[in-house]
């Protein structure tokens, strides 16, 4: 436990789970079954998309990930379990691309 949070180990990494204390007990958070997040990026080339998808799949191997280069927002779509959008955005940005949640 770090501060008031737990880390849950899962295939491919760790999931940060904030914890709340109520009367001395930790509240258990239910992990979502499947989630879908859509991000706006500035990925331009097929080779860039393939490399980024490979990187993300290394971190989230059970996810379905694709990039729509024909869309004006160069949409990155991630479908999977137990990932944080902030982690996706951080990994994309660390690799030189812009990335924000598409609402």
N, C-alpha and C positions, 0 to 999 in steps of 0.2 A: 504494500500500500504506500502511495506517495501522497502526502498531504491528506486531502479528503477525497481521494480517488483511488480506484482499483485499476489494474491492468489485467485484461482477460487474454490469455494466450489462445490463438487460433491458427490454423494452417496459414503460413505466409506472414505472420507478424503478431502485433499486439493491438488490442482495442482498448482505448482509454474510456473508462466508464466512471463518470462522476458519481460519488456516493453521497447519500444523505443520512444523517444520524437522527433517529427518532427514539427518544427515551432509551438511549444506550444500544440500540440495535441498528444495523445497517438495512436500509430498504433495498430489496433486490430489484434491479431493473430487468424487464423482459427484453430479450434480444429480438429484433425484428426478423421475420422470416425472410422476406425478399424486399429489397428497396431498389428504386430506380432514381438516379440523379442525372440531370442534363446540364452541361457546362458550355459556355461560350468560350471559344479559343481563337487563336490566330495561326493555327496549323495550316500550312499552304500545300505541302507536297505529300504524295502518297508515301514516300520513304520516311518522312517525318512521322506520319500517322502510324505506320507499321512499327517503327522503333518505339514510339511512345506507348502503343498498345502492348508491345512485348514487355516493356518496363512495368507497366501497371499490372499486367497478368502475373509477373513475378511476385508482386506484393499482394495481389488478390486473385489467386489462381482459380478460384471457383466462380469468377465473375464473367459476365458477357460484356465486352467492351468494343465500341466502334466509334469511328469518326466519320461524319458526313461532310466531305470537302465541297459538295455542291451547294450546301446551305450557306447563306450569307454570314451566319454566325459560326461556321466551321464547328458544328456541334459534336462534342464528345459525350457519349451516352454510356453510363456504367450501370449495370444491373447485377446485383449480388447480395450477399449477406454480410452484415457486420463491418461495413466500411464507413469511414467518416468523410463527408464531402471536403472538409478542410485538409485531410490527408491527400486526397486526390489533387486538390488545387496546389498544395505545396509541392508534390512530386512533379506536376506539370510545369510549374513556375521554375523549379530547380533545373529543369531541362530547357529553359530559355523561351518558354511560351507564356502568353497571357492566358489566364483561366479564371472564369467567374461563374457562379451559379446562374443558370438561365431560369428566369421566373415566368 
